[in-house]
Amino acid sequence: MKQVRDLWQTCFHDNEAFVRLFFDRIYKEEQTLTIRKKGEVVSALQILPYTMTWRGGEIAVAYIAGCCTSPAERGKGLMRELFGKAHNRIQEKGFDIATLIPAEPWLFDYYRTLGYTEAFNYSISAYHRPKDPKDTDTAAYRLLPLNEQPTPQWFAFFRQKMHERPACIQHTEADFLNNIIDTQISGGRLYGLLNNRAEPAALAFILPSEGNICIKELLYENEEARQALLYMVTEACHTEKALCTVSPLPSGSHHYGMAMILNKEIQLSGGYMSLMLD
């Protein structure tokens, strides 16, 4: 693991807290493929298992992450060789789809040569807090900052709302907790909204963003709860504006993740993924 971790740091320059999160809580030897030269790992990637909602059920998704090659060994076809091995393993394991998130815009072209196409997009929706608090009904709700060990009702709410989305990558409870920690590492936090029955009504993963806040995931039971959470969380964060990452909107979207379809019975024209620790 140490060689893979050292190569990761050489290539990605992530802060130590995130590296500890990944290698302490996510990394598994059996999910790692490497190429070695003279006993040293010079290229590596991870194959992480997920599921995705599909026509009322779920299908198996392999998420390829942490693709890295030693700077001295780049341009020699090592990553292409490693992807060949990865695709063989993914097919052997019976996954329906392979996915990845290009770390840089130019990598979209590279991954197309390996058989991937754009499949997961997102849009940005801007929220501006109303000047008059009477314009938003917040009296029936209570905003709570949540730590890395929220009560089980919050994961149950998260899972329910994620399952309601079609063609959406799903997260386990371990993923959910890892994302809370990752959000905190990045200077953000998780907020929950309780209704007047003390039940979860909305949930938001929030990051600071140049005087505003960025909401990288927002889940809610209805529009009233969504508006209440946005009003209360911008107020709590002392800002008037929030930029929300949402499912693709007709007004325009951005490319995010790519996919290779392995199960030919699946026709994926557009899916949604978030909180992938990319």
C-alpha positions in Angstrom: 0.0 0.0 0.0 2.8 2.4 0.8 4.1 2.5 -2.8 0.6 3.1 -4.2 0.1 5.9 -1.6 3.4 7.5 -2.4 2.6 7.4 -6.2 -0.8 8.9 -5.4 0.8 11.8 -3.6 3.4 12.3 -6.4 0.7 12.6 -9.0 -2.3 14.3 -7.2 -0.7 16.4 -4.4 -3.8 15.9 -2.2 -3.7 17.2 1.4 -2.6 14.6 4.0 -6.1 14.5 5.6 -7.7 13.4 2.4 -5.0 10.8 1.7 -5.5 9.4 5.2 -9.3 9.2 4.6 -8.8 7.4 1.3 -6.2 4.9 2.4 -7.5 4.3 5.9 -11.2 3.9 5.0 -11.6 3.2 1.3 -8.4 1.6 -0.2 -8.3 -2.2 -0.5 -5.5 -4.2 -2.1 -8.0 -6.5 -3.9 -9.5 -3.4 -5.6 -6.1 -2.1 -6.8 -4.3 -2.8 -10.1 -0.7 -1.8 -10.5 2.2 -2.1 -12.9 5.7 -2.5 -11.4 9.2 -1.9 -12.8 12.2 -3.2 -10.9 9.9 -3.8 -7.9 8.5 -0.3 -7.8 4.8 0.6 -8.5 4.9 3.0 -11.5 1.3 3.0 -12.5 -1.9 2.2 -10.5 -5.7 2.6 -10.4 -8.6 1.6 -8.1 -11.8 -0.3 -9.1 -14.4 0.7 -6.5 -17.8 -1.0 -6.5 -21.1 1.0 -6.6 -24.6 0.5 -7.7 -26.9 2.6 -9.8 -30.7 2.9 -9.9 -32.1 1.4 -13.1 -35.7 0.8 -14.1 -36.9 0.2 -10.6 -33.9 -1.8 -9.4 -30.2 -1.5 -9.3 -27.3 -2.4 -11.5 -23.6 -3.0 -10.6 -21.2 -0.2 -11.4 -17.4 -0.2 -11.3 -15.9 3.2 -10.6 -12.3 3.6 -11.8 -10.4 6.1 -9.7 -6.9 7.1 -8.7 -5.5 6.6 -12.1 -1.8 7.6 -11.8 1.5 7.0 -13.5 5.0 8.0 -12.3 6.0 11.2 -14.2 9.2 9.4 -15.5 7.1 6.6 -17.0 4.4 8.6 -18.7 3.9 8.4 -22.5 4.8 4.7 -22.6 1.3 3.3 -22.7 1.2 2.0 -19.1 -2.2 3.4 -18.3 -3.7 2.0 -21.5 -2.2 -1.4 -20.5 -3.6 -1.0 -17.0 -7.1 -0.1 -18.3 -7.0 -3.3 -20.4 -6.4 -5.3 -17.2 -9.1 -3.3 -15.4 -11.7 -4.0 -18.1 -11.0 -7.7 -18.0 -11.4 -7.8 -14.2 -14.6 -5.7 -14.4 -16.1 -8.0 -16.9 -15.1 -11.1 -14.9 -16.8 -9.6 -11.8 -20.0 -9.1 -13.7 -20.3 -5.3 -13.5 -22.8 -3.7 -15.9 -21.1 -0.4 -16.3 -17.6 1.0 -15.8 -17.4 4.7 -14.9 -14.8 7.3 -14.2 -14.4 11.1 -13.7 -11.7 12.8 -15.8 -9.4 14.8 -13.5 -8.7 17.4 -16.3 -10.7 18.5 -19.3 -8.2 17.1 -21.8 -8.6 13.6 -20.4 -12.2 13.4 -21.8 -10.5 12.9 -25.2 -8.1 10.3 -23.9 -10.8 8.3 -22.2 -12.9 8.3 -25.4 -10.0 6.4 -27.0 -10.5 3.7 -24.3 -14.2 3.3 -25.1 -15.8 5.8 -22.7 -18.5 8.4 -23.5 -19.9 11.3 -21.5 -22.8 9.9 -19.4 -23.1 11.9 -16.2 -23.6 15.6 -16.4 -24.6 18.3 -13.9 -25.9 21.9 -13.8 -25.4 24.8 -11.4 -28.4 26.5 -9.9 -27.9 29.8 -8.1 -30.0 30.7 -5.0 -30.3 34.2 -3.7 -31.8 34.6 -0.2 -34.9 36.8 -0.3 -34.6 40.2 1.5 -37.9 39.7 3.3 -38.0 36.6 5.5 -41.8 36.4 5.1 -41.2 35.2 1.6 -39.9 31.8 3.0 -41.8 29.6 5.5 -39.1 28.5 8.0 -41.3 28.4 11.2 -42.0 24.7 10.9 -38.3 23.7 10.5 -35.1 23.5 12.6 -31.6 23.6 11.0 -29.0 21.3 12.5 -25.2 21.0 11.8 -24.4 17.3 11.6 -21.1 15.7 12.6 -19.3 12.7 11.1 -21.6 10.3 13.2 -25.1 11.5 12.5 -28.0 9.4 13.8 -29.2 6.6 11.5 -32.3 8.5 10.4 -30.2 10.9 8.3 -28.6 8.1 6.3 -32.1 6.5 5.8 -33.3 9.9 4.5 -30.3 10.3 2.3 -30.6 6.8 0.9 -34.4 7.2 0.2 -33.9 10.4 -1.7 -31.0 9.1 -3.7 -33.0 6.0 -4.7 -35.8 8.2 -6.0 -33.5 9.5 -8.7 -33.4 7.6 -12.0 -30.0 6.3 -13.2 -28.3 7.7 -10.1 -25.1 6.3 -8.5 -25.9 5.1 -5.0 -23.9 5.3 -1.8 -23.5 2.9 1.1 -23.6 4.1 4.7 -19.8 3.9 4.8 -19.7 6.2 1.7 -22.1 8.6 3.4 -19.8 8.9 6.4 -16.7 9.2 4.3 -18.3 12.1 2.4 -19.1 13.9 5.6 -15.5 13.6 6.7 -14.3 14.7 3.2 -16.6 17.7 3.3 -15.2 18.7 6.7 -11.6 18.3 5.4 -12.5 20.8 2.7 -13.8 23.3 5.3 -17.4 22.5 4.8 -20.1 20.7 6.8 -23.3 18.7 6.5 -26.6 20.4 7.5 -29.9 18.7 8.2 -33.4 20.2 8.4 -36.0 18.7 10.7 -39.7 19.3 10.2 -42.2 20.0 13.1 -42.5 16.2 13.6 -38.7 16.0 14.3 -38.2 14.1 11.0 -35.6 14.8 8.4 -36.9 17.1 5.7 -33.8 18.2 3.9 -30.0 17.5 3.8 -27.2 19.5 2.3 -23.4 19.0 1.9 -21.9 22.5 1.9 -18.5 23.9 1.0 -17.2 27.5 1.3 -16.8 29.2 -2.1 -15.3 32.7 -2.5 -17.7 34.5 -0.1 -20.6 32.3 -1.0 -21.4 28.7 -0.4 -21.4 25.7 -2.8 -23.9 23.0 -2.1 -22.5 19.9 -3.7 -25.6 17.8 -2.8 -29.1 18.8 -1.8 -31.9 16.4 -0.9 -35.3 17.4 0.3 -38.8 16.1 0.8 -40.6 18.9 -1.0 -40.1 22.4 -2.4 -41.1 24.1 0.9 -38.3 22.2 2.7 -35.8 23.0 0.0 -36.6 26.7 0.2 -36.4 26.6 4.0 -33.1 24.9 4.1 -31.5 27.3 1.5 -32.8 30.3 3.4 -31.7 29.0 6.8 -28.3 27.7 5.7 -27.3 30.9 3.8 -28.3 32.8 6.9 -26.2 30.5 9.2 -23.2 30.8 6.8 -23.6 34.6 6.7 -24.0 34.8 3.0 -26.9 35.7 0.6 -26.0 33.3 -2.2 -25.6 29.6 -2.7 -24.5 27.7 -5.8 -26.2 24.3 -6.0 -25.0 21.3 -8.0 -28.1 19.7 -9.4 -29.2 17.2 -12.0 -28.9 18.5 -15.6 -31.2 21.3 -16.4 -32.6 22.1 -19.9 -30.9 25.5 -19.7 -27.5 23.9 -19.9 -25.2 21.4 -18.2 -21.5 20.4 -17.7 -19.8 17.2 -18.4 -18.7 15.3 -15.3 -18.5 11.5 -15.5 -18.0 9.0 -18.4 -19.2 5.5 -18.8 -18.5 2.3 -20.7 -21.5 0.0 -21.1 -20.7 -3.6 -20.5 -24.2 -5.0 -20.3 -25.6 -4.5 -23.8 -29.2 -4.6 -22.5 -28.6 -1.2 -20.8 -29.1 2.0 -22.8 -27.8 4.9 -20.8 -28.5 8.3 -22.3 -27.9 10.3 -19.1 -27.2 9.5 -15.5 -26.3 11.4 -12.3 -23.4 11.0 -9.9 -22.3 13.0 -7.0 -20.2 12.8 -3.8 -17.7 10.5 -5.6 -14.5 11.7 -3.7 -13.0 12.6 -7.1 
